[in-house]
Amino acid sequence: MLAEYLADYGYLVVAVGAFIEGETILLLAGYAAQQGALDVRLVLLLGFVGAFAGNVLIIPRNFAISPCRTSFCPNSLEISAARHRIAKCWLVRSMQATE
């Protein structure tokens, strides 16, 4: 489906896709550029501009509506510590499984 849009609309899909999502559309656009359907320089430029604009416009909006406006919110620290414990436990288990 994305490949069809890319073939039909080309560079517009690269810019909008990089703005909204990024990685998948840029992989497809890179493949299209390698095949000669798109110019690689324009794909790189539009991918950069679209991704940069998406980050500049979307990330501040997420912080504005976030209930915790700082990265040092107690909840985020607790979640981070829990993720660290889970990752450490998973690593220990996988090390024991290989022995």
N, C-alpha and C positions, 0 to 999 in steps of 0.2 A: 504494500500500500504506500509506504513512504517512498519507495523507489519509483512508483508510478507518478507521484506528485513531483518528485525531483526531475523526472524525465520531461514532464509537461511544463513545469513552471521554473525549473532551473535555479537561478541565483536568488530569486525571491524566497524559495523554500529553504535555501541555505541560511539566509539572514534570519528569517522568522523561526526556523527550526533551532538555530543556535541560540536565539533569544529565549525561546520557551524551554527547550530540552537540552540540546547540545550534542552529546557524544554520538548518539545513534545517527543523527542526520549528517554529522560531519564525517563519520565513517563511510556512509553511503556516498556523500559528495566527493570524498577523497577517492573512492573507487571509480566514480564517474569521471573524475579528473584524470585518473590514471588511464582510463579507457579512451580519453580524448573528447568526451562529451562536454566537459566543463574546463575552464581555464583554472589551473591550480592556484595562480596568484590571486584571482578573484575569490576563489573558494576560501583561501586562507584569510584574505582581508575581510570578507563578509562574515566568516566564522568568528574572527576575533571581535569585530564590531558588534555583531549580534550577541555573542556571549558576554562581552563587557557591558553592553547596554542592559542586558537582562539582569546581570548581577548588580549593577548600579541602581536599577529601578525596582527590582524585586526584593533584594535583601533588606534595604532600609524599611520597606513596607512590612516585612515580617517582624522586624524588631519593634516597629511602632504598634503592632497589634499583639505582640507577645505579652503574656501576663508577667513575665520576669524580664525586665529590660536590660539586665546586665548578665554577663557570662558567668558571674560569680554568685549566682542565685543558689541558695542552699539546696534546692531540689536538684539543680543540675549537677552540683558536686556529689550529692548522694547517688544520682544515677550514674555518674562517671565512675565512682568507686565501685558500684555494683557491677558495671560492665568490666572493670578491671579484674574483679574477683572471678567473674565468669570466664574471662579469657585466660586467666592464670590456671583455673581448674581444668579448662579444656586442654591447655597446653600440657599440663602434668599428665592428664589421662592419655593424650596422644603419645607422649613420650613413653609411658608405661606399656602401651599397646605395641609399640615397635620393639620392645626388648624381648 
